[in-house]
Each structure stands twice: as structure tokens, then as C-alpha cells.
Amino acid sequence: MQNINNSSSTDNAFQWVTIYKAENTLEANIIKGLILASGIECKIAGEMLQGAIGEIPFEQTQVSVQVYVIKERHARQILVNYQQVKQSAPDWVCPNCNEHNGSTFDFCWSCETLKND
């Protein structure tokens, strides 16, 4: 008779893994929102360290998005879609306040006007 212990593989499935290193906190929150909208639990690591830039080394202040190992594959597919949209769609200027917005924004970050395609 073989004794199989699956508790370690189950434990590993619920460990956090970094799937994206963001340029800034805003981008990390965009990614987090996309992943949460798909029903995947995630968190941002390093967000509070952004204020310490200059006091501690830059590489220690990096903001990253993390998901559970068990959801990594699905979350990475969401990232692929995000990066394709980010590269293919142009940034846009709000018709209401003339603020520059990234291609992934559907609403102006400044005045919340809906993007006019």
C-alpha cells in the first residue's frame, strides 16, 4: 500500500506568486482590477514602499501584483490580453477636460468623462 500525502501540494497551491511588476501603483491597481473582475483573488505587494523611494534602494520599492499559485495560469492570460490592448490601442485625450489618459482607461481619470471612441 502506498501512502500519498497531498497536503504539501495543496499548501503550495495557496501561496502567493508575483505575476506582474508594475511601473507604478496606478498600473498595479489597473491590473488588480482586471484580475478581480475575473473572480481571481489578488493583492498588491510593495504599494506602501513607494513613498520611501530615495530612502531605500529603488528595486526594493517595486510594486507587484500577486495571485495564488493555483490561479496563476488564468491571471497570466488576463495579463496577455491587457498587454495586447495596451500596445495596440492609442492613448486618448478627454474631450471634456483635455487630460491625457492611457489606452486602458474607459473613463477620464481626472473628470470621469466616458471615453469617446
ABEGO torsion letter per residue (X at the ends): XBBBBAAAAAAAAABBBBABBBABAAAAAAAAAAAAAAGBBBBBBGAAAAAABGABBAAAABBBBBBBAAAAAAAAAAAAAAAAAAAABBBBBBAAAGBBBBAABABBAAAGBBBBX
